[in-house]
C-alpha cells in the first residue's frame, strides 16, 4: 500500500511539473479563457486539479486559434437552417425595402455637397 502511495505521489508531482512547464512555454495565443499568468497561477496553486483544468479547458489545440471572431447570425448556416423560409423571406423583404429607401434618399441628395 505504501508503495502505491509513493508511486501515485511521484506521478502526481511529475504531472504537476509537466503542467507548469507546458503552461509557461505555450504562446499567449494558445491560452483560452484567462491570461497566461492566471493559468500559471491556477496550475501552481492547484497542483493536480490545475493541471487537469489546463489540459481540458485552458489549452487550445495546435491548429485551433482563438480569434475572438463571432459569426453574425445572418452568416451562420446553423442559424439560417433553424429559421423557417417565411422568416427568411420576411427578412429579405425588410432588407430590400430598407435598401430601396436608402437608394431613394441618395438619389435626392445634392451631388455638390
VOSEVO-187377 format. One line per 10 residues: number of its first residue (from 1); their letters; for each residue z, x, y of N, C-alpha, C. Coordinates in nm, 4 decimals. Example, Ala and Ser with C-alpha at 12.3 -4.5 7.8 and 13.67 -1.06 7.14 Angstrom:
1	AS	0.7800/1.3190/-0.5690/0.7800/1.2300/-0.4500/0.7800/1.3200/-0.3300 ~ 0.7080/1.2850/-0.2250/0.7140/1.3670/-0.1060/0.7870/1.2900/0.0030
// end
This chain:
1	XXXXXXXXXX	0.0000/0.0825/-0.1194/0.0000/0.0000/0.0000/0.0000/0.0866/0.1253 ~ 0.0797/0.1914/0.1242/0.0864/0.2805/0.2401/-0.0475/0.3504/0.2616 ~ -0.1100/0.3850/0.1519/-0.2413/0.4496/0.1602/-0.3426/0.3566/0.2274 ~ -0.3389/0.2292/0.1950/-0.4282/0.1299/0.2525/-0.4037/0.1156/0.4032 ~ -0.2768/0.1153/0.4435/-0.2433/0.1073/0.5861/-0.2904/0.2315/0.6621 ~ -0.2769/0.3466/0.6020/-0.3214/0.4706/0.6668/-0.4732/0.4702/0.6821 ~ -0.5438/0.4307/0.5783/-0.6911/0.4256/0.5848/-0.7344/0.3205/0.6864 ~ -0.6705/0.2032/0.6853/-0.7040/0.0985/0.7827/-0.6762/0.1434/0.9255 ~ -0.5644/0.2102/0.9481/-0.5331/0.2626/1.0816/-0.6331/0.3680/1.1261 ~ -0.6713/0.4546/1.0330/-0.7702/0.5576/1.0652/-0.9044/0.4940/1.1011
11	XXXXXXXXXX	-0.9464/0.3929/1.0255/-1.0727/0.3251/1.0549/-1.0665/0.2508/1.1886 ~ -0.9499/0.1936/1.2201/-0.9338/0.1256/1.3492/-0.9453/0.2243/1.4641 ~ -0.8861/0.3419/1.4509/-0.8951/0.4444/1.5560/-1.0381/0.4946/1.5702 ~ -1.1070/0.5148/1.4595/-1.2470/0.5592/1.4652/-1.3336/0.4536/1.5337 ~ -1.3134/0.3266/1.4981/-1.3893/0.2191/1.5609/-1.3589/0.2106/1.7101 ~ -1.2320/0.2277/1.7472/-1.1905/0.2223/1.8872/-1.2570/0.3342/1.9676 ~ -1.2538/0.4566/1.9149/-1.3159/0.5703/1.9841/-1.4668/0.5496/1.9935 ~ -1.5288/0.5027/1.8853/-1.6723/0.4778/1.8877/-1.7073/0.3717/1.9915 ~ -1.6250/0.2668/2.0027/-1.6486/0.1616/2.1019/-1.6378/0.2155/2.2436 ~ -1.5381/0.2991/2.2689/-1.5210/0.3583/2.4021/-1.6409/0.4442/2.4381
21	XXXXXXXXXX	-1.6820/0.5300/2.3449/-1.7952/0.6190/2.3712/-1.9228/0.5376/2.3917 ~ -1.9474/0.4385/2.3078/-2.0679/0.3572/2.3201/-2.0694/0.2814/2.4524 ~ -1.9554/0.2288/2.4924/-1.9473/0.1528/2.6175/-1.9708/0.2428/2.7385 ~ -1.9213/0.3646/2.7342/-1.9358/0.4538/2.8501/-2.0748/0.5164/2.8605 ~ -2.1421/0.5397/2.7488/-2.2726/0.6058/2.7567/-2.3881/0.5089/2.7805 ~ -2.3654/0.3794/2.7614/-2.4720/0.2821/2.7860/-2.4984/0.2707/2.9362 ~ -2.6245/0.2593/2.9773/-2.6530/0.2390/3.1198/-2.5984/0.1041/3.1663 ~ -2.5741/0.0951/3.2950/-2.5131/-0.0262/3.3518/-2.5997/-0.1499/3.3287 ~ -2.7316/-0.1329/3.3123/-2.8205/-0.2469/3.2910/-2.7991/-0.3120/3.1544 ~ -2.7375/-0.2405/3.0624/-2.7170/-0.2941/2.9276/-2.5798/-0.3565/2.9097
31	XXXXXXXXXX	-2.5030/-0.3705/3.0192/-2.3720/-0.4354/3.0136/-2.3879/-0.5797/3.0583 ~ -2.3471/-0.6713/2.9749/-2.3613/-0.8136/3.0038/-2.2289/-0.8684/3.0562 ~ -2.2391/-0.9610/3.1503/-2.1202/-1.0310/3.1978/-2.0525/-0.9606/3.3129 ~ -1.9669/-0.8659/3.2840/-1.8916/-0.7956/3.3876/-1.9435/-0.6538/3.4019 ~ -1.8889/-0.5809/3.4974/-1.9371/-0.4450/3.5251/-1.9013/-0.3487/3.4119 ~ -1.9604/-0.2305/3.4203/-1.9372/-0.1282/3.3189/-1.7904/-0.0851/3.3182 ~ -1.7315/-0.0683/3.4354/-1.5915/-0.0267/3.4432/-1.4999/-0.1311/3.3804 ~ -1.5304/-0.2574/3.4008/-1.4484/-0.3631/3.3409/-1.4583/-0.3600/3.1884 ~ -1.5787/-0.3363/3.1365/-1.5923/-0.3293/2.9906/-1.5165/-0.2104/2.9336 ~ -1.5210/-0.0974/3.0035/-1.4470/0.0202/2.9552/-1.2973/-0.0117/2.9531
41	XXXXXXXXXX	-1.2470/-0.0781/3.0570/-1.1052/-0.1158/3.0588/-1.0707/-0.2134/2.9468 ~ -1.1584/-0.3087/2.9212/-1.1342/-0.4046/2.8132/-1.1253/-0.3324/2.6797 ~ -1.2174/-0.2394/2.6559/-1.2181/-0.1675/2.5283/-1.0965/-0.0745/2.5187 ~ -1.0572/-0.0143/2.6305/-0.9410/0.0742/2.6278/-0.8096/-0.0012/2.6072 ~ -0.7942/-0.1136/2.6756/-0.6666/-0.1850/2.6720/-0.6493/-0.2732/2.5487 ~ -0.7586/-0.3177/2.4901/-0.7537/-0.3987/2.3676/-0.8291/-0.3241/2.2580 ~ -0.7640/-0.2286/2.1922/-0.8355/-0.1345/2.1053/-0.9366/-0.1961/2.0087 ~ -0.8980/-0.2736/1.9138/-0.9935/-0.3248/1.8150/-1.0624/-0.4506/1.8671 ~ -0.9857/-0.5392/1.9277/-1.0433/-0.6634/1.9801/-1.1431/-0.6340/2.0916 ~ -1.1112/-0.5377/2.1793/-1.2034/-0.4999/2.2867/-1.3347/-0.4456/2.2329
51	XXXXXXXXXX	-1.3264/-0.3668/2.1246/-1.4485/-0.3148/2.0629/-1.5330/-0.4247/2.0018 ~ -1.4665/-0.5191/1.9377/-1.5400/-0.6319/1.8796/-1.6058/-0.7137/1.9906 ~ -1.5316/-0.7391/2.0993/-1.5891/-0.8117/2.2124/-1.7069/-0.7361/2.2723 ~ -1.6935/-0.6036/2.2831/-1.8022/-0.5224/2.3398/-1.9295/-0.5363/2.2569 ~ -1.9176/-0.5241/2.1260/-2.0373/-0.5278/2.0422/-2.0940/-0.6686/2.0254 ~ -2.0116/-0.7729/2.0385/-2.0631/-0.9080/2.0211/-2.1068/-0.9723/2.1525 ~ -2.0327/-0.9495/2.2605/-2.0617/-1.0182/2.3859/-2.1149/-0.9286/2.4967 ~ -2.0684/-0.8067/2.5040/-2.0957/-0.7251/2.6210/-2.2184/-0.6386/2.6175 ~ -2.2671/-0.6069/2.5007/-2.3767/-0.5107/2.4885/-2.5085/-0.5837/2.4681 ~ -2.6067/-0.5512/2.5509/-2.7401/-0.6066/2.5331/-2.8137/-0.5271/2.4264
61	XXXXXXXXXX	-2.9045/-0.5916/2.3575/-2.9851/-0.5235/2.2564/-3.0795/-0.4247/2.3239 ~ -3.1377/-0.3355/2.2457/-3.2207/-0.2285/2.3012/-3.3394/-0.2825/2.3808 ~ -3.4076/-0.3833/2.3334/-3.5240/-0.4359/2.4038/-3.4902/-0.5448/2.5037 ~ -3.3683/-0.5919/2.5008/-3.3273/-0.7031/2.5853/-3.2841/-0.6499/2.7222 ~ -3.3300/-0.7159/2.8266/-3.2936/-0.6763/2.9619/-3.2399/-0.7987/3.0338 ~ -3.1249/-0.7837/3.0973/-3.0652/-0.8934/3.1719/-3.1172/-0.8876/3.3147 ~ -3.2234/-0.9641/3.3431/-3.2834/-0.9601/3.4759/-3.2140/-1.0552/3.5719 ~ -3.1419/-1.1501/3.5186/-3.0782/-1.2486/3.6039/-3.1751/-1.3549/3.6526 ~ -3.3008/-1.3513/3.6072/-3.4017/-1.4476/3.6495/-3.3836/-1.5770/3.5728 ~ -3.3775/-1.6849/3.6439/-3.3653/-1.8166/3.5833/-3.5000/-1.8868/3.5968
71	XXXXXXXXXX	-3.5514/-1.9373/3.4856/-3.6799/-2.0066/3.4864/-3.6602/-2.1430/3.5510 ~ -3.7389/-2.1750/3.6546/-3.7258/-2.3070/3.7161/-3.7649/-2.4168/3.6169 ~ -3.7077/-2.5367/3.6343/-3.7324/-2.6426/3.5359/-3.8798/-2.6796/3.5198 ~ -3.9584/-2.6713/3.6267/-4.0985/-2.7107/3.6125/-4.1824/-2.6037/3.5437 ~ -4.1259/-2.4852/3.5187/-4.1951/-2.3810/3.4437/-4.1386/-2.3634/3.3026 ~ -4.0306/-2.4320/3.2722/-3.9647/-2.4173/3.1434/-4.0264/-2.5142/3.0421 ~ -4.0901/-2.4632/2.9369/-4.1553/-2.5517/2.8394/-4.0577/-2.6473/2.7706 ~ -3.9336/-2.6043/2.7473/-3.8371/-2.6917/2.6818/-3.8031/-2.8118/2.7691 ~ -3.7882/-2.7894/2.8982/-3.7584/-2.8999/2.9889/-3.8779/-2.9945/2.9960 ~ -3.9977/-2.9376/3.0010/-4.1168/-3.0214/3.0079/-4.1355/-3.1036/2.8814
81	XXXXXXXXXX	-4.0983/-3.0473/2.7659/-4.1085/-3.1227/2.6417/-4.0107/-3.2391/2.6390 ~ -3.8918/-3.2191/2.6972/-3.7917/-3.3255/2.6984/-3.8303/-3.4387/2.7922 ~ -3.9032/-3.4041/2.8975/-3.9459/-3.5077/2.9917/-4.0530/-3.5933/2.9255 ~ -4.0456/-3.7218/2.9477/-4.1490/-3.8097/2.8953/-4.2734/-3.8003/2.9824 ~ -4.3850/-3.8508/2.9335/-4.5094/-3.8488/3.0096/-4.4969/-3.9298/3.1376 ~ -4.4210/-4.0383/3.1342/-4.4038/-4.1209/3.2543/-4.3339/-4.0420/3.3638 ~ -4.2324/-3.9643/3.3260/-4.1617/-3.8819/3.4248/-4.2549/-3.7741/3.4810 ~ -4.3339/-3.7133/3.3941/-4.4272/-3.6103/3.4402/-4.5307/-3.6703/3.5345 ~ -4.5850/-3.7855/3.4993/-4.6849/-3.8492/3.5847/-4.6262/-3.8879/3.7194 ~ -4.5035/-3.9385/3.7195/-4.4383/-3.9752/3.8458/-4.4156/-3.8506/3.9316
91	XXXXXXXXXX	-4.3743/-3.7426/3.8696/-4.3520/-3.6175/3.9440/-4.4841/-3.5650/4.0006 ~ -4.5908/-3.5723/3.9230/-4.7215/-3.5274/3.9704/-4.7669/-3.6122/4.0886 ~ -4.7486/-3.7443/4.0791/-4.7856/-3.8321/4.1918/-4.7054/-3.7979/4.3170 ~ -4.5755/-3.7708/4.3006/-4.4924/-3.7327/4.4155/-4.5437/-3.6037/4.4795 ~ -4.5741/-3.5056/4.3962/-4.6217/-3.3771/4.4490/-4.7577/-3.3911/4.5161 ~ -4.8474/-3.4707/4.4571/-4.9788/-3.4915/4.5173/-4.9658/-3.5621/4.6517 ~ -4.8763/-3.6622/4.6607/-4.8551/-3.7325/4.7874/-4.7986/-3.6374/4.8929 ~ -4.7066/-3.5515/4.8513/-4.6491/-3.4557/4.9460/-4.7542/-3.3557/4.9924 ~ -4.8380/-3.3095/4.9020/-4.9440/-3.2159/4.9391/-5.0443/-3.2801/5.0342 ~ -5.0825/-3.4036/5.0077/-5.1781/-3.4699/5.0975/-5.1154/-3.4931/5.2342
101	XXXXXXXXXX	-4.9848/-3.5249/5.2385/-4.9167/-3.5410/5.3673/-4.9140/-3.4092/5.4437 ~ -4.8873/-3.3005/5.3739/-4.8858/-3.1688/5.4388/-5.0251/-3.1289/5.4862 ~ -5.1283/-3.1621/5.4068/-5.2658/-3.1327/5.4494/-5.3022/-3.2120/5.5738 ~ -5.2608/-3.3389/5.5787/-5.2898/-3.4217/5.6967/-5.2193/-3.3651/5.8187 ~ -5.0961/-3.3184/5.8036/-5.0228/-3.2591/5.9162/-5.0903/-3.1308/5.9619 ~ -5.1375/-3.0506/5.8668/-5.2012/-2.9236/5.9000/-5.3360/-2.9487/5.9683 ~ -5.4095/-3.0537/5.9297/-5.5392/-3.0847/5.9920/-5.5221/-3.1271/6.1374 ~ -5.4122/-3.1919/6.1685/-5.3895/-3.2386/6.3057/-5.3289/-3.1323/6.3951 ~ -5.2948/-3.0155/6.3409/-5.2308/-2.9105/6.4223/-5.3335/-2.8423/6.5116 ~ -5.2869/-2.7924/6.6233/-5.3726/-2.7216/6.7190/-5.3992/-2.5809/6.6657
111	XXX	-5.5266/-2.5414/6.6401/-5.5547/-2.4102/6.5810/-5.5250/-2.2954/6.6771 ~ -5.5152/-2.3212/6.8084/-5.4896/-2.2142/6.9056/-5.3434/-2.1718/6.9086 ~ -5.2540/-2.2511/6.8531/-5.1118/-2.2146/6.8632/-5.0612/-2.1485/6.7390
// end
